[in-house]
Amino acid sequence: MNQAVFKGTLHLTADVLVIGGGPAGTWAALTAAAKGAKVILADKGYCGSSGATAPSGTGVWYVKPDAKLREEAKASRYTMGGQLAEHRWMDRVLDRTYENMNRLGVSGYPFPLDEEGNQYRRSLQGPEYMRLMRKLVKKAGVKILDHSPVLELLADEHGVAGAAGVQTQNGEAWSVQAGAVVIATGGCAFLSKALGCNVLTGDGYLFAAEAGASLSGMEFSNAYAICPTFSSVTKTAYYSYASFYYEDGSVVEGAGSKKGRSVIARNLLAGRQVYAKLDGASEELQPLLRVAQTNFFLPFDRRGINPFKDAFPVTLRLEGTVRGTGGIRITDEACGTGVPGLYAAGDAATRELICGGFTGGGSHNAAWAMSSGSFAGEGAAAYAAGLGRHAADRTPAGLSSSPLVHRQVQPGAAARAAEYAAAVQAEVKPYDINLFRTEQGLNASLERLDGLWKEQRSREIQRTPEGVRAREAEAMTATARWMYSSALARTETRGMHKREDYKATDNGQHHRLISGGLDQVWVRTEEVAKESVLL
Ligand SMILES: Cc1cc2nc3c(=O)[nH]c(=O)nc-3n(C[C@H](O)[C@H](O)[C@H](O)COP(=O)(O)OP(=O)(O)OC[C@H]3O[C@@H](n4cnc5c(N)ncnc54)[C@H](O)[C@@H]3O)c2cc1C
């Protein structure tokens, strides 16, 4: 703890502070408020249109409570995820997702109707979903701070007690003292410009580690999405209808959306441009696809490309942990982090508990976001209520590992933050470092990342919108170090983690990798709960 808490221009108190207003944060806010807590939600952008879900359509792991259907659902990704999911958690999430989706149905979400007139509840359109979530959160009495990124957590000897940040639209600092905090800041896509993901820079991981929490599964962090070279839309479901070609029109053998992304990556690495065409979609299906994902087609329409008939150049855009599964380690059923008063939910938390080391296409992430958000909101509300009158006596201090200051810092700080971010991207974007991993590549990269961390660590950061960029660069650096340290420790291929020098799965490594530390990164193994083994 390095400095006394700043009483910013805006100083508020709450029972529960939720950081992040995507699906996980809004469900956390709703459930905490339903338990009687006074709740504040702070988002870096505008709650309702910020984050990975808001501009997308998401499939949801919505399975009726029928024993056979549930067993099939649990088994479907168990092997792909490297057998790291846990039965008990899958059951809890399936139950809570079913309940929450039904609740959305009665709260006015416009689910489409099937042939019998029943609502089809297995997917959500991001814009409608998040607009409704904002409405429900406000109706529940939650105070929303939009455009208010958190810069650091606040804590005292009893645990986490709030957070401080800056309002990016007027430059004013703020702080919220709270009995408990839920981190729901999403994953880390390393400013790769994937649609909806540029606010997701791993901030929550850094905040949690600064408070003493650890991470889990950070080796499962190398999601790359197929995407046209001229677009930021990374919705990949439609590429299951695609064929892939070289410039001369010959087929790229083995390339595909589900299993053949490595083939695309190896071609791109070798300097051979790959083209896609959605020529597997029938004439009848095409208009339906257009209606289901309107924003998928916008970049094509603007260029006069018909993606069903014309081949267009593709790339693989990094989504990091957003469609990976690693994140803050969860230590109890309320999505606690092991640090008193600190909870985590959604992509900020590890999703290994329900899908191991691989999420594949849509459903599990969205289910996890709404379920873990609900568990965390309820847990945080109960924790805050338990503090009783002591909550008001606390004088917490900021936890940022770099000094956060009010005075002006040296000129050029913004340019330096951009340089650090670019330097981290140079380590995590290349397919031959992050997708096809080797001991040599990971070690060399880690050495450079450790250097970047040291350089940033002691620099003063001003509590301004520019300071937000500096903290993002720090968070990206820290995230990359936990990712690669974990990837080095897993000397096998499992889930989405692929080692070129250890291509097989090693039964002796059927464990989790827990990581943490700031100046000194550490990794240790943890057993997967015994009852998790599916028969
Ligand atoms: C293109 C695409 C398609 C997808 N499709 C599916 C699908 O079909 N099915 C599925 O299950 N999953 C899908 N996903 C994944 C799914 O979108 C995420 O799992 C989900 O959005 C996670 O919710 P979240 O609330 O944890 O994070 P997000 O929705 O990303 O929200 C995080 C929020 O935290 C805020 N934030 C970040 N840092 C700070 C800070 N420092 N201070 C304050 N606020 C902060 C952000 O502004 C953002 O609003 C898809 C993802 C993408 C990118």
The ligand as an ORCA input file, in Angstrom:
! r2SCAN-3c Opt
* xyz 0 1
  C     -17.035    -11.203    -31.344
  C     -17.352    -11.940    -30.107
  C     -18.357    -12.876    -30.102
  C     -18.651    -13.590    -28.964
  N     -19.640    -14.528    -29.023
  C     -19.915    -15.257    -27.937
  C     -20.943    -16.241    -27.978
  O     -21.601    -16.452    -29.000
  N     -21.190    -16.939    -26.826
  C     -20.465    -16.745    -25.686
  O     -20.699    -17.434    -24.700
  N     -19.504    -15.808    -25.627
  C     -19.211    -15.065    -26.709
  N     -18.238    -14.105    -26.649
  C     -17.609    -13.825    -25.352
  C     -18.500    -12.903    -24.504
  O     -18.769    -11.754    -25.251
  C     -17.806    -12.527    -23.209
  O     -17.528    -13.714    -22.512
  C     -18.658    -11.607    -22.320
  O     -18.826    -10.357    -22.928
  C     -18.014    -11.428    -20.963
  O     -18.750    -10.528    -20.212
  P     -18.015     -9.600    -19.156
  O     -19.077     -8.783    -18.521
  O     -17.138    -10.411    -18.300
  O     -17.027     -8.683    -20.024
  P     -17.348     -7.560    -21.112
  O     -18.668     -7.770    -21.752
  O     -16.181     -7.498    -21.990
  O     -17.461     -6.226    -20.236
  C     -16.374     -5.744    -19.484
  C     -16.666     -4.309    -19.090
  O     -15.640     -3.870    -18.196
  C     -15.328     -2.509    -18.489
  N     -13.987     -2.214    -17.987
  C     -12.791     -2.703    -18.418
  N     -11.778     -2.162    -17.687
  C     -12.339     -1.324    -16.791
  C     -11.819     -0.454    -15.788
  N     -10.510     -0.318    -15.565
  N     -12.693      0.290    -15.041
  C     -14.046      0.199    -15.263
  N     -14.587     -0.599    -16.226
  C     -13.743     -1.354    -16.959
  C     -15.469     -2.425    -20.004
  O     -15.691     -1.108    -20.427
  C     -16.661     -3.342    -20.264
  O     -17.872     -2.623    -20.279
  C     -17.918    -13.369    -27.780
  C     -16.892    -12.414    -27.760
  C     -16.608    -11.711    -28.912
  C     -15.484    -10.705    -28.882
*
